[in-house]
Amino acid sequence: MAIDPYGNQAQGTRRRGFGFGGIRWWVLLLFGAYAVYYWASNRSTDPLTGETVLIDKSISPEDEKQLGLQAWSELIQTEQPVPPGDPNAQAVRAIMQRLVAKVPAVSDSLAAEHNLQAQHIERTFDWDVTLLQSEQVNAFCLPGGKMAVYTGLIPVAQNNDAMAIVMGHEITHALLRHGAQRMTEQKLAQIGQMAGMASGMDASQMQAVMAVYGYGRALPYARKQETQADEMGLMLAAAACFNPEEAIPLWERMGAASGGESPPEFSSTHPNPGTRIQNLQALMPKAMEYRAKFCEEAK
């Protein structure tokens, strides 16, 4: 059974090949016109990256925060938090506090690079971090500031500097509103699926179209978000007096931890460790500038 880039399985309907005869093209044109309108009317410039992003204007930062809080309340019922008094839990909390303290200054500095002003959505965040007992080598930060770090990340990070780089990356996803961007992209994909069904496409034709969308748009878009989070996360860690140079051995260990089993980059939502290392090496001079500028210990 075929699987598309999102893991959806094509249903066992009768195949009619990949030809597009019998399609109601006028339906596709109508949906296409609406998709172009939706895309054009929801574009904005992210002041922290200087890049044009697509965020549905009906999704406010407060809406995102509420969704994040709802997801957190559901997740925490199924996970096993490490007691707050545990030394590792205390270390993770201290790292987050240092990172969060530098968010306003780093945001202003990044926005100024593009002659823009930061929106400072973090002012409404309820920052908190919980260490969760799990072998997963992972961490995440939800819109609104609720963050989780899995204990499986600790032996791979090995030190507070590397842990700060990972946590800064995850915090950046929330600051750049990547969740709202993903929801908007999903709506565009849904418009495409509706267009295909209304136009008379069969399952194989729909699968072919969505595969093109996945490899040509959705997956590269996701990798771009990861690269953006790598950059701002590195600047946050450096500004908070952590050593940004620990990013390189961190991602070498991340690559080793995966056992070389990660999918090819073109079919993944994340850059491979080698690509990340190259990007981070190129960013290191800028990160050291941020450390010298914002880290009181470095002055």
Backbone as CSV, one residue per row, in Angstrom:
resi,resn,N_x,N_y,N_z,CA_x,CA_y,CA_z,C_x,C_y,C_z
1,MET,0.853,-1.189,0.000,0.000,0.000,0.000,0.890,1.241,0.000
2,ALA,0.642,2.181,-0.880,1.507,3.342,-1.024,1.320,4.317,0.125
3,ILE,2.397,4.998,0.455,2.372,5.985,1.530,2.885,7.312,1.007
4,ASP,2.174,8.408,1.300,2.620,9.722,0.831,3.587,10.322,1.829
5,PRO,4.192,11.517,1.557,5.192,12.075,2.454,4.686,12.375,3.854
6,TYR,3.383,12.373,4.083,2.835,12.663,5.401,2.473,11.385,6.146
7,GLY,2.729,10.222,5.537,2.406,8.969,6.189,0.988,8.510,5.967
8,ASN,0.239,9.159,5.071,-1.133,8.742,4.809,-1.144,7.600,3.805
9,GLN,-1.912,6.589,4.078,-1.964,5.440,3.197,-3.069,5.610,2.172
10,ALA,-2.729,5.345,0.931,-3.735,5.410,-0.126,-4.707,4.251,0.032
11,GLN,-5.968,4.542,-0.107,-6.978,3.515,0.068,-6.985,2.570,-1.128
12,GLY,-7.512,1.394,-0.902,-7.478,0.356,-1.927,-8.576,0.512,-2.958
13,THR,-8.682,1.684,-3.563,-9.676,1.902,-4.599,-9.121,1.492,-5.952
14,ARG,-10.028,1.385,-6.916,-9.619,0.960,-8.246,-8.708,2.007,-8.873
15,ARG,-7.546,1.582,-9.363,-6.593,2.496,-9.972,-6.992,2.763,-11.412
16,ARG,-6.822,4.012,-11.816,-7.085,4.350,-13.202,-5.848,4.953,-13.847
17,GLY,-4.668,4.710,-13.211,-3.448,5.248,-13.787,-3.236,6.681,-13.364
18,PHE,-2.211,7.296,-13.933,-1.852,8.647,-13.570,-2.274,9.646,-14.625
19,GLY,-3.097,9.270,-15.563,-3.613,10.218,-16.527,-4.631,11.126,-15.876
20,PHE,-4.868,12.266,-16.502,-5.785,13.229,-15.923,-6.954,13.529,-16.857
21,GLY,-7.315,12.534,-17.665,-8.482,12.696,-18.519,-9.758,12.662,-17.691
22,GLY,-10.771,13.406,-18.113,-12.046,13.414,-17.420,-12.092,14.333,-16.213
23,ILE,-11.001,15.060,-15.955,-10.973,15.983,-14.816,-11.784,17.229,-15.158
24,ARG,-12.558,17.714,-14.207,-13.288,18.974,-14.383,-12.332,20.127,-14.076
25,TRP,-11.668,20.597,-15.120,-10.618,21.593,-14.937,-11.158,22.929,-14.434
26,TRP,-12.390,23.235,-14.779,-12.945,24.511,-14.321,-13.065,24.536,-12.802
27,VAL,-13.304,23.346,-12.212,-13.351,23.266,-10.747,-11.965,23.546,-10.165
28,LEU,-10.936,22.964,-10.781,-9.578,23.201,-10.310,-9.203,24.671,-10.425
29,LEU,-9.644,25.312,-11.494,-9.338,26.729,-11.686,-9.997,27.586,-10.610
30,LEU,-11.242,27.255,-10.260,-11.928,28.008,-9.217,-11.220,27.851,-7.867
31,PHE,-10.921,26.614,-7.520,-10.212,26.381,-6.258,-8.825,27.008,-6.295
32,GLY,-8.175,26.949,-7.467,-6.853,27.546,-7.598,-6.893,29.048,-7.375
33,ALA,-7.931,29.694,-7.919,-8.074,31.141,-7.733,-8.260,31.470,-6.254
34,TYR,-9.075,30.645,-5.557,-9.273,30.884,-4.126,-7.976,30.658,-3.348
35,ALA,-7.212,29.622,-3.724,-5.957,29.337,-3.039,-4.973,30.491,-3.218
36,VAL,-4.922,31.054,-4.418,-4.031,32.197,-4.661,-4.467,33.391,-3.817
37,TYR,-5.787,33.635,-3.752,-6.298,34.726,-2.926,-5.947,34.508,-1.458
38,TYR,-6.160,33.291,-0.977,-5.865,32.969,0.419,-4.379,33.164,0.700
39,TRP,-3.547,32.694,-0.205,-2.092,32.802,-0.043,-1.662,34.265,-0.030
40,ALA,-2.178,35.072,-0.968,-1.756,36.465,-1.081,-2.248,37.314,0.089
41,SER,-3.440,37.011,0.607,-4.038,37.856,1.644,-3.556,37.507,3.045
42,ASN,-2.789,36.436,3.189,-2.317,36.036,4.519,-0.802,36.059,4.635
43,ARG,-0.164,36.763,3.728,1.295,36.892,3.775,1.688,38.073,4.660
44,SER,2.792,37.908,5.358,3.324,38.982,6.190,4.834,38.784,6.306
45,THR,5.506,39.787,6.854,6.951,39.707,7.029,7.273,39.417,8.480
46,ASP,8.029,38.379,8.715,8.453,38.063,10.070,9.632,38.969,10.421
47,PRO,9.493,39.822,11.439,10.577,40.759,11.754,11.847,40.086,12.252
48,LEU,11.737,38.882,12.806,12.907,38.214,13.359,13.749,37.534,12.283
49,THR,13.154,37.201,11.156,13.898,36.579,10.062,13.986,37.471,8.833
50,GLY,13.090,38.463,8.739,13.049,39.315,7.562,12.426,38.649,6.361
51,GLU,11.867,37.455,6.545,11.316,36.692,5.429,9.793,36.772,5.407
52,THR,9.235,36.626,4.203,7.786,36.599,4.056,7.264,35.243,4.507
53,VAL,6.254,35.263,5.369,5.683,34.030,5.892,4.185,34.018,5.627
54,LEU,3.612,32.835,5.709,2.182,32.656,5.485,1.534,32.248,6.794
55,ILE,0.773,33.173,7.404,0.042,32.894,8.643,-1.383,33.394,8.474
56,ASP,-2.337,32.494,8.608,-3.744,32.863,8.504,-4.049,33.973,9.508
57,LYS,-4.568,35.082,9.013,-4.819,36.237,9.880,-5.879,35.955,10.947
58,SER,-6.644,34.892,10.775,-7.640,34.540,11.795,-7.017,33.816,12.976
59,ILE,-5.726,33.436,12.855,-5.022,32.751,13.945,-4.159,33.775,14.666
60,SER,-4.572,34.187,15.842,-3.821,35.166,16.615,-2.826,34.460,17.528
61,PRO,-1.813,35.175,18.021,-0.908,34.564,18.997,-1.636,34.031,20.223
62,GLU,-2.715,34.704,20.623,-3.491,34.228,21.765,-4.190,32.904,21.446
63,ASP,-4.684,32.780,20.188,-5.285,31.511,19.764,-4.259,30.389,19.839
64,GLU,-3.053,30.683,19.353,-1.981,29.690,19.409,-1.683,29.288,20.850
65,LYS,-1.630,30.290,21.715,-1.332,30.014,23.121,-2.375,29.083,23.716
66,GLN,-3.638,29.334,23.440,-4.704,28.487,23.978,-4.603,27.067,23.442
67,LEU,-4.265,26.924,22.167,-4.078,25.592,21.593,-2.900,24.892,22.259
68,GLY,-1.831,25.667,22.524,-0.671,25.096,23.186,-0.993,24.630,24.596
69,LEU,-1.752,25.436,25.322,-2.133,25.062,26.686,-3.021,23.824,26.693
70,GLN,-3.924,23.741,25.713,-4.787,22.563,25.619,-3.972,21.313,25.327
71,ALA,-3.034,21.430,24.376,-2.183,20.285,24.045,-1.338,19.871,25.239
72,TRP,-0.864,20.863,26.005,-0.037,20.555,27.176,-0.833,19.816,28.245
73,SER,-2.041,20.284,28.512,-2.865,19.641,29.550,-3.190,18.204,29.178
74,GLU,-3.345,17.928,27.887,-3.616,16.564,27.441,-2.360,15.707,27.522
75,LEU,-1.223,16.284,27.136,0.020,15.517,27.105,0.501,15.160,28.500
76,ILE,0.406,16.103,29.432,0.966,15.881,30.757,0.226,14.779,31.510
77,GLN,-0.985,14.428,31.062,-1.733,13.349,31.694,-1.197,11.969,31.309
78,THR,-0.460,11.916,30.221,0.045,10.629,29.731,1.545,10.474,29.904
79,GLU,2.242,11.529,30.357,3.694,11.486,30.519,4.063,11.377,31.992
80,GLN,5.330,11.083,32.251,5.816,10.925,33.619,6.821,12.033,33.939
81,PRO,6.383,13.114,34.595,7.316,14.201,34.932,8.334,13.767,35.979
82,VAL,9.548,14.259,35.818,10.580,14.059,36.834,10.311,15.045,37.964
83,PRO,10.428,14.637,39.227,10.169,15.551,40.345,10.966,16.848,40.218
84,PRO,10.361,17.992,40.531,11.041,19.284,40.385,12.346,19.392,41.156
85,GLY,12.467,18.639,42.261,13.682,18.705,43.058,14.848,17.918,42.493
86,ASP,14.612,17.126,41.455,15.678,16.338,40.834,16.734,17.284,40.256
87,PRO,18.027,16.980,40.433,19.083,17.871,39.933,18.988,18.156,38.436
88,ASN,18.632,17.152,37.648,18.497,17.376,36.209,17.329,18.304,35.896
89,ALA,16.219,18.130,36.627,15.067,19.007,36.424,15.416,20.443,36.800
90,GLN,16.188,20.614,37.873,16.595,21.942,38.286,17.541,22.572,37.266
91,ALA,18.439,21.756,36.699,19.377,22.266,35.698,18.647,22.734,34.450
92,VAL,17.666,21.955,34.005,16.894,22.315,32.823,16.112,23.609,33.070
93,ARG,15.551,23.741,34.271,14.793,24.956,34.600,15.709,26.185,34.602
94,ALA,16.911,26.034,35.146,17.856,27.153,35.183,18.265,27.571,33.773
95,ILE,18.443,26.591,32.899,18.800,26.897,31.509,17.685,27.686,30.842
96,MET,16.445,27.246,31.038,15.331,27.946,30.409,15.217,29.381,30.918
97,GLN,15.402,29.569,32.206,15.303,30.911,32.773,16.339,31.848,32.147
98,ARG,17.551,31.348,31.924,18.579,32.175,31.303,18.236,32.486,29.851
99,LEU,17.717,31.511,29.138,17.346,31.721,27.738,16.197,32.718,27.617
100,VAL,15.153,32.515,28.411,13.969,33.375,28.335,14.324,34.826,28.667
101,ALA,15.257,35.017,29.596,15.655,36.372,29.984,16.259,37.142,28.814
102,LYS,16.815,36.432,27.832,17.463,37.092,26.698,16.560,37.205,25.470
103,VAL,15.355,36.648,25.540,14.468,36.694,24.378,14.189,38.127,23.905
104,PRO,13.826,39.067,24.789,13.540,40.425,24.302,14.727,41.082,23.595
105,ALA,15.915,40.982,24.180,17.087,41.630,23.587,17.472,40.992,22.262
106,VAL,17.454,39.670,22.199,17.807,38.986,20.957,16.761,39.266,19.881
107,SER,15.497,39.292,20.254,14.435,39.593,19.290,14.611,40.987,18.714
108,ASP,14.887,41.948,19.570,15.090,43.321,19.094,16.292,43.412,18.160
109,SER,17.346,42.713,18.501,18.559,42.768,17.690,18.345,42.124,16.319
110,LEU,17.687,40.970,16.303,17.433,40.301,15.027,16.517,41.140,14.144
111,ALA,15.470,41.732,14.740,14.544,42.566,13.970,15.251,43.796,13.413
112,ALA,16.145,44.374,14.208,16.878,45.558,13.770,17.752,45.260,12.553
113,GLU,18.227,44.014,12.438,19.029,43.633,11.269,18.240,43.787,9.975
114,HIS,16.903,43.719,10.081,16.022,43.834,8.913,15.263,45.159,8.901
115,ASN,15.715,46.090,9.749,15.059,47.405,9.870,13.579,47.256,10.228
116,LEU,13.293,46.307,11.111,11.929,46.051,11.549,11.879,46.062,13.072
117,GLN,10.681,45.988,13.616,10.506,45.954,15.067,9.908,44.616,15.492
118,ALA,10.472,44.050,16.532,9.970,42.773,17.049,8.579,42.947,17.629
119,GLN,7.745,41.922,17.478,6.380,41.980,17.988,6.293,41.607,19.466
120,HIS,7.280,40.887,19.964,7.360,40.498,21.378,6.122,39.738,21.851
121,ILE,5.766,38.707,21.099,4.638,37.884,21.527,4.970,37.120,22.801
122,GLU,6.265,37.044,23.145,6.657,36.313,24.353,6.151,36.986,25.621
123,ARG,5.733,38.239,25.533,5.244,38.940,26.721,3.976,38.299,27.289
124,THR,3.257,37.576,26.458,2.021,36.922,26.923,2.254,35.454,27.265
125,PHE,3.482,34.962,27.101,3.757,33.549,27.341,3.806,33.235,28.836
126,ASP,3.358,32.052,29.180,3.498,31.524,30.538,4.628,30.492,30.515
127,TRP,5.859,30.975,30.586,7.015,30.102,30.427,7.092,29.063,31.542
128,ASP,7.360,27.843,31.148,7.569,26.778,32.129,8.207,25.601,31.405
129,VAL,9.000,24.829,32.119,9.631,23.658,31.522,9.486,22.480,32.471
130,THR,9.240,21.321,31.899,9.098,20.083,32.665,10.012,19.031,32.062
131,LEU,10.771,18.362,32.913,11.597,17.243,32.481,10.747,15.984,32.545
132,LEU,10.643,15.275,31.417,9.806,14.086,31.325,10.668,12.836,31.231
133,GLN,10.262,11.806,31.969,10.998,10.549,31.977,10.697,9.779,30.691
134,SER,11.675,9.681,29.823,11.490,8.977,28.554,12.846,8.781,27.889
135,GLU,12.969,7.721,27.117,14.208,7.480,26.385,14.299,8.313,25.108
136,GLN,13.244,9.050,24.785,13.268,9.879,23.584,14.386,10.922,23.673
137,VAL,15.112,11.080,22.564,16.128,12.136,22.478,15.438,13.336,21.851
138,ASN,14.721,14.083,22.699,13.840,15.104,22.125,13.490,16.165,23.158
139,ALA,12.976,17.286,22.657,12.435,18.372,23.471,11.491,19.143,22.577
140,PHE,10.570,19.899,23.170,9.678,20.735,22.363,9.180,21.891,23.215
141,CYS,8.752,22.956,22.530,8.156,24.105,23.203,6.875,24.453,22.469
142,LEU,5.769,24.448,23.182,4.468,24.736,22.589,4.222,26.240,22.539
143,PRO,3.356,26.703,21.627,2.965,28.114,21.641,2.425,28.486,23.022
144,GLY,2.886,29.595,23.550,2.477,29.984,24.891,3.536,29.728,25.937
145,GLY,4.601,28.962,25.580,5.752,28.841,26.454,5.882,27.582,27.283
146,LYS,4.950,26.621,27.158,5.088,25.362,27.888,6.094,24.472,27.162
147,MET,7.118,24.040,27.889,8.211,23.296,27.268,8.451,21.981,27.983
148,ALA,8.844,20.982,27.207,9.195,19.670,27.756,10.568,19.257,27.243
149,VAL,11.341,18.656,28.126,12.623,18.059,27.766,12.579,16.613,28.227
150,TYR,12.922,15.681,27.348,12.928,14.272,27.703,14.293,13.876,28.271
151,THR,14.273,13.006,29.259,15.529,12.597,29.898,16.477,11.910,28.916
152,GLY,15.942,11.337,27.850,16.802,10.708,26.862,17.731,11.674,26.160
153,LEU,17.427,12.969,26.233,18.284,13.974,25.605,19.535,14.251,26.437
154,ILE,19.450,14.019,27.742,20.539,14.404,28.641,21.869,13.739,28.284
155,PRO,21.927,12.413,28.110,23.229,11.803,27.791,23.766,12.179,26.418
156,VAL,22.904,12.604,25.498,23.369,13.033,24.180,23.877,14.470,24.241
157,ALA,23.166,15.331,24.968,23.614,16.710,25.126,24.928,16.767,25.898
158,GLN,25.018,16.016,26.988,26.226,15.860,27.805,26.578,17.071,28.665
159,ASN,26.161,18.278,28.278,26.516,19.455,29.074,25.443,20.529,28.910
160,ASN,25.485,21.529,29.786,24.465,22.573,29.780,24.506,23.430,28.520
161,ASP,25.701,23.623,27.959,25.807,24.432,26.743,25.042,23.785,25.596
162,ALA,25.241,22.489,25.397,24.541,21.784,24.322,23.043,21.723,24.604
163,MET,22.677,21.505,25.864,21.253,21.476,26.218,20.606,22.833,25.932
164,ALA,21.314,23.918,26.218,20.788,25.255,25.951,20.573,25.491,24.466
165,ILE,21.422,24.921,23.636,21.281,25.083,22.189,20.019,24.378,21.705
166,VAL,19.768,23.179,22.226,18.543,22.455,21.863,17.312,23.205,22.363
167,MET,17.353,23.648,23.604,16.197,24.331,24.182,15.959,25.684,23.502
168,GLY,17.044,26.380,23.150,16.889,27.637,22.423,16.247,27.419,21.072
169,HIS,16.605,26.330,20.416,15.988,25.958,19.136,14.488,25.757,19.309
170,GLU,14.093,25.015,20.331,12.668,24.729,20.531,11.892,25.984,20.921
171,ILE,12.476,26.825,21.758,11.837,28.085,22.129,11.603,28.944,20.892
172,THR,12.554,28.926,19.980,12.450,29.738,18.763,11.270,29.319,17.904
173,HIS,10.961,28.038,17.850,9.786,27.596,17.086,8.533,28.339,17.552
174,ALA,8.407,28.496,18.874,7.237,29.201,19.410,7.304,30.691,19.100
175,LEU,8.496,31.285,19.214,8.646,32.721,18.977,8.382,33.092,17.515
176,LEU,8.761,32.216,16.594,8.570,32.484,15.168,7.192,32.054,14.669
177,ARG,6.353,31.586,15.576,4.982,31.182,15.253,4.959,30.090,14.174
178,HIS,5.869,29.164,14.289,5.918,28.079,13.311,4.675,27.209,13.376
179,GLY,4.048,27.126,14.544,2.811,26.351,14.650,1.709,26.949,13.798
180,ALA,1.539,28.272,13.856,0.516,28.936,13.047,0.832,28.803,11.561
181,GLN,2.112,28.841,11.228,2.501,28.660,9.828,2.132,27.260,9.346
182,ARG,2.373,26.267,10.194,2.034,24.898,9.796,0.525,24.720,9.640
183,MET,-0.256,25.338,10.542,-1.710,25.249,10.418,-2.191,25.893,9.113
184,THR,-1.564,26.985,8.744,-1.935,27.661,7.494,-1.572,26.808,6.288
185,GLU,-0.397,26.197,6.334,0.005,25.308,5.247,-0.956,24.124,5.134
186,GLN,-1.405,23.618,6.266,-2.351,22.506,6.246,-3.672,22.923,5.608
187,LYS,-4.080,24.168,5.841,-5.310,24.639,5.222,-5.156,24.715,3.713
188,LEU,-3.997,25.165,3.249,-3.743,25.187,1.806,-3.801,23.772,1.231
189,ALA,-3.202,22.822,1.955,-3.240,21.438,1.490,-4.675,20.916,1.455
190,GLN,-5.483,21.306,2.447,-6.883,20.882,2.468,-7.657,21.476,1.293
191,ILE,-7.350,22.716,0.931,-7.984,23.318,-0.236,-7.654,22.498,-1.475
192,GLY,-6.394,22.080,-1.576,-5.986,21.258,-2.710,-6.694,19.920,-2.741
193,GLN,-6.856,19.299,-1.577,-7.549,18.014,-1.513,-9.022,18.169,-1.888
194,MET,-9.643,19.237,-1.392,-11.037,19.491,-1.751,-11.179,19.719,-3.241
195,ALA,-10.227,20.445,-3.824,-10.263,20.702,-5.266,-10.166,19.400,-6.042
196,GLY,-9.256,18.513,-5.581,-9.091,17.249,-6.280,-10.337,16.398,-6.235
197,MET,-10.962,16.319,-5.058,-12.171,15.509,-4.929,-13.323,16.089,-5.746
198,ALA,-13.471,17.427,-5.693,-14.575,18.059,-6.421,-14.389,17.994,-7.929
199,SER,-13.137,17.888,-8.363,-12.881,17.867,-9.807,-12.994,16.480,-10.415
200,GLY,-13.116,15.450,-9.562,-13.273,14.102,-10.083,-12.004,13.273,-10.110
201,MET,-10.940,13.713,-9.428,-9.714,12.910,-9.384,-9.960,11.626,-8.620
202,ASP,-9.322,10.548,-9.052,-9.411,9.311,-8.297,-8.266,9.249,-7.285
203,ALA,-8.200,8.165,-6.521,-7.237,8.066,-5.425,-5.799,8.149,-5.901
204,SER,-5.470,7.496,-7.008,-4.088,7.499,-7.479,-3.676,8.886,-7.968
205,GLN,-4.606,9.581,-8.616,-4.307,10.929,-9.075,-4.104,11.875,-7.894
206,MET,-4.969,11.742,-6.866,-4.825,12.570,-5.679,-3.491,12.302,-4.987
207,GLN,-3.129,11.030,-4.937,-1.871,10.669,-4.293,-0.692,11.285,-5.034
208,ALA,-0.740,11.262,-6.366,0.351,11.831,-7.158,0.464,13.336,-6.920
209,VAL,-0.668,14.022,-6.900,-0.660,15.472,-6.700,-0.137,15.824,-5.310
210,MET,-0.593,15.100,-4.282,-0.166,15.403,-2.925,1.302,15.049,-2.704
211,ALA,1.794,14.048,-3.426,3.215,13.721,-3.330,4.057,14.863,-3.892
212,VAL,3.619,15.419,-5.021,4.324,16.568,-5.605,4.310,17.742,-4.629
213,TYR,3.155,17.982,-4.018,3.050,19.064,-3.032,3.964,18.800,-1.831
214,GLY,3.976,17.567,-1.364,4.782,17.232,-0.197,6.262,17.431,-0.436
215,TYR,6.776,16.830,-1.514,8.206,16.926,-1.788,8.612,18.299,-2.306
216,GLY,7.699,18.970,-2.997,8.047,20.247,-3.596,7.796,21.451,-2.722
217,ARG,6.878,21.335,-1.756,6.511,22.483,-0.925,6.565,22.185,0.570
218,ALA,5.799,21.203,1.029,5.630,21.005,2.469,6.939,20.619,3.169
219,LEU,7.659,19.646,2.624,8.882,19.196,3.280,9.981,20.263,3.245
220,PRO,10.236,20.915,2.098,11.229,22.005,2.115,10.855,23.125,3.083
221,TYR,9.553,23.414,3.195,9.082,24.459,4.104,9.397,24.074,5.546
222,ALA,9.166,22.818,5.891,9.462,22.350,7.243,10.956,22.423,7.537
223,ARG,11.791,22.049,6.561,13.239,22.118,6.764,13.697,23.562,6.941
224,LYS,13.060,24.475,6.232,13.403,25.893,6.377,13.093,26.374,7.786
225,GLN,11.972,25.940,8.346,11.638,26.316,9.716,12.693,25.799,10.696
226,GLU,13.171,24.593,10.476,14.199,24.038,11.346,15.479,24.861,11.272
227,THR,15.840,25.292,10.068,17.043,26.106,9.901,16.887,27.454,10.591
228,GLN,15.696,28.050,10.493,15.436,29.308,11.185,15.559,29.133,12.694
229,ALA,15.015,28.047,13.208,15.088,27.791,14.647,16.521,27.533,15.092
230,ASP,17.296,26.874,14.246,18.708,26.665,14.560,19.422,28.003,14.741
231,GLU,19.140,28.953,13.838,19.854,30.232,13.891,19.479,31.044,15.125
232,MET,18.194,31.305,15.313,17.809,32.125,16.456,18.107,31.406,17.774
233,GLY,17.924,30.090,17.793,18.237,29.336,19.002,19.695,29.442,19.380
234,LEU,20.574,29.451,18.368,22.007,29.600,18.626,22.299,30.985,19.191
235,MET,21.639,32.012,18.639,21.849,33.372,19.144,21.345,33.508,20.591
236,LEU,20.208,32.884,20.893,19.683,32.914,22.259,20.672,32.269,23.239
237,ALA,21.182,31.109,22.872,22.113,30.408,23.750,23.376,31.234,23.963
238,ALA,23.883,31.825,22.892,25.093,32.638,23.011,24.844,33.863,23.878
239,ALA,23.713,34.537,23.670,23.382,35.733,24.452,23.214,35.405,25.926
240,ALA,22.757,34.172,26.222,22.554,33.744,27.607,23.820,33.182,28.229
241,CYS,24.975,33.437,27.603,26.295,33.067,28.127,26.629,31.581,28.009
242,PHE,25.905,30.861,27.161,26.295,29.488,26.863,27.260,29.497,25.679
243,ASN,28.025,28.442,25.537,29.036,28.364,24.482,28.407,27.850,23.187
244,PRO,28.243,28.709,22.174,27.600,28.260,20.937,28.419,27.223,20.176
245,GLU,29.713,27.170,20.438,30.560,26.212,19.725,30.213,24.771,20.068
246,GLU,29.467,24.568,21.151,29.038,23.211,21.516,27.991,22.677,20.546
247,ALA,27.459,23.532,19.658,26.464,23.075,18.679,27.045,22.039,17.725
248,ILE,28.315,22.181,17.393,28.920,21.271,16.411,29.047,19.858,16.976
249,PRO,29.731,19.661,18.101,29.786,18.289,18.654,28.409,17.759,19.042
250,LEU,27.490,18.654,19.417,26.129,18.205,19.736,25.519,17.493,18.542
251,TRP,25.570,18.126,17.374,24.927,17.521,16.213,25.718,16.329,15.667
252,GLU,27.003,16.273,15.970,27.753,15.060,15.659,27.236,13.908,16.514
253,ARG,26.974,14.182,17.783,26.421,13.144,18.663,24.992,12.800,18.262
254,MET,24.216,13.810,17.848,22.854,13.550,17.389,22.869,12.601,16.194
255,GLY,23.790,12.837,15.278,23.896,11.956,14.114,24.273,10.542,14.513
256,ALA,25.189,10.432,15.470,25.592,9.102,15.940,24.446,8.422,16.670
257,ALA,23.660,9.198,17.426,22.548,8.619,18.185,21.471,8.054,17.275
258,SER,21.328,8.646,16.085,20.319,8.150,15.139,20.767,6.871,14.456
259,GLY,22.048,6.529,14.594,22.563,5.300,13.992,22.569,5.324,12.485
260,GLY,22.559,6.531,11.902,22.545,6.646,10.450,21.258,6.192,9.811
261,GLU,20.184,6.108,10.614,18.918,5.592,10.103,17.955,6.705,9.664
262,SER,18.397,7.963,9.706,17.517,9.049,9.307,17.247,8.967,7.804
263,PRO,16.047,9.373,7.369,15.709,9.303,5.949,16.519,10.310,5.140
264,PRO,16.565,10.160,3.815,17.244,11.166,2.997,16.646,12.540,3.251
265,GLU,17.479,13.564,3.164,17.025,14.905,3.533,15.821,15.356,2.713
266,PHE,15.777,15.022,1.422,14.691,15.503,0.571,13.334,14.954,0.994
267,SER,13.328,13.853,1.731,12.061,13.259,2.170,11.831,13.431,3.667
268,SER,12.554,14.378,4.283,12.463,14.580,5.723,12.001,15.996,6.042
269,THR,11.413,16.149,7.225,11.019,17.476,7.703,12.193,18.217,8.331
270,HIS,13.322,17.529,8.525,14.480,18.127,9.169,15.714,18.024,8.271
271,PRO,16.601,19.018,8.315,17.889,18.857,7.632,18.664,17.717,8.277
272,ASN,19.521,17.064,7.517,20.322,16.008,8.141,21.420,16.644,8.996
273,PRO,22.007,15.897,9.937,23.013,16.480,10.833,24.177,17.144,10.104
274,GLY,24.606,16.588,8.978,25.712,17.191,8.237,25.373,18.580,7.733
275,THR,24.162,18.741,7.201,23.722,20.058,6.733,23.625,21.038,7.881
276,ARG,23.088,20.588,8.999,22.956,21.462,10.164,24.326,21.920,10.642
277,ILE,25.269,21.012,10.678,26.611,21.362,11.143,27.219,22.436,10.241
278,GLN,27.069,22.288,8.926,27.591,23.290,8.000,26.941,24.647,8.237
279,ASN,25.626,24.655,8.395,24.911,25.915,8.637,25.350,26.553,9.952
280,LEU,25.483,25.739,10.994,25.866,26.263,12.304,27.302,26.779,12.304
281,GLN,28.179,26.109,11.568,29.553,26.595,11.458,29.584,27.973,10.801
282,ALA,28.749,28.155,9.790,28.695,29.453,9.114,28.140,30.541,10.038
283,LEU,27.276,30.157,10.972,26.666,31.117,11.893,27.525,31.411,13.123
284,MET,28.594,30.653,13.318,29.355,30.775,14.560,29.936,32.166,14.789
285,PRO,30.491,32.842,13.768,30.992,34.210,14.026,29.893,35.140,14.538
286,LYS,28.697,35.043,13.969,27.582,35.873,14.429,27.197,35.504,15.853
287,ALA,27.192,34.229,16.167,26.844,33.795,17.513,27.850,34.329,18.533
288,MET,29.115,34.319,18.180,30.121,34.841,19.098,29.964,36.346,19.290
289,GLU,29.507,37.048,18.247,29.212,38.476,18.382,28.059,38.697,19.368
290,TYR,27.029,37.860,19.271,25.899,37.967,20.202,26.343,37.666,21.630
291,ARG,27.241,36.719,21.773,27.738,36.396,23.121,28.508,37.577,23.695
292,ALA,29.351,38.192,22.874,30.125,39.334,23.342,29.223,40.530,23.647
293,LYS,28.138,40.666,22.905,27.248,41.817,23.059,26.308,41.690,24.250
294,PHE,25.771,40.472,24.471,24.691,40.323,25.456,25.087,39.551,26.711
295,CYS,26.160,38.806,26.659,26.554,38.000,27.817,27.424,38.847,28.746
296,GLU,26.924,39.115,29.937,27.646,39.939,30.875,28.975,39.300,31.286
297,GLU,29.010,37.956,31.348,30.212,37.256,31.754,31.340,37.433,30.737
298,ALA,30.957,37.700,29.454,31.957,37.794,28.395,32.541,39.210,28.301
299,LYS,31.994,40.131,29.078,32.443,41.529,28.982,33.558,41.812,30.001
